[in-house]
Amino acid sequence: MTDDNPGGGRGQTRILIVPDDLLTWELRESFLDRRTFVVRTARDADEALSISEAWQPTLVFFRSDLEGMPVTSFCARLRSAVGDAATKLLMFTDQIGASLDDAVEAASDAHLISPIEPEQLLDTVAQLTTAPRRRSRRVPIDVLVETDGFLDSPAALANSLNVSEDGMLIEASEHLPIDAQGVLRFFLPGSPKRLVIKAAVKVAVDEIRLHYALEFVDLSPGSRALIRQYISQTGGVR
């Protein structure tokens, strides 16, 4: 069982995933590892029930073929464990026929059929909880970014991690103060035009590795069009 934040995080959506297998780790790392989510995992149904009683998760995400316990029994015991808490039950399955019948009988709030697409998962989580949706798609990007004005020191270089029409995640060379504003200068891969964009530091995603989420300020139509074109060509998830 993994417990990265036992306190849960006030204002955050608490998601419990069971069981802790390769698929759930992929879901966690790729789609659910966001600052609005606190994600925990359980090895099996029994551990999930124990965690749920103490932690009162916002949503429990589980397989239809739980080992050692029928899914109908798991759902009934889970609702008993959380009491009056408004915990939502989201089941995913590899099968269409009998498993969907089980989902209805077990009274899960929603179900998804594997393979699960990122957009579909995040849409479903947003519908079942109060978790906000991303405003725009983001894509991984690996380019050097010149940062200027965020600190009193001269311009520095940062590594970009992803980009959207709203902002960029960077790995900085120095600590950046929250709400500091400055200028980003970088080239999108394959583009000869250097973008110069004003941005503000909004979140310290990882203060150890100096990862910061920056929000673009007054993005020009030309810069937005270039970023939108790059995202469209690359793909990406919300």
Secondary structure by P-SEA (a helix, b strand, c coil): cccccccccccbbbbbbccccaaaaaaaacccccccbbbbbbccaaaaaaaaaaccccbbbbbcccccccaaaaaaaaaaaacccbbbbbbbbccccaaaaaaaaacccccccccccaaaaaaaaaaacccccccbbbbbbbbbbbbccccccccbbbbbcccccccccccccccccccbbbbbbbbcccccbbbbbbbbbccccccccbbbbbbbccccaaaaaaaaaaaaaccccc
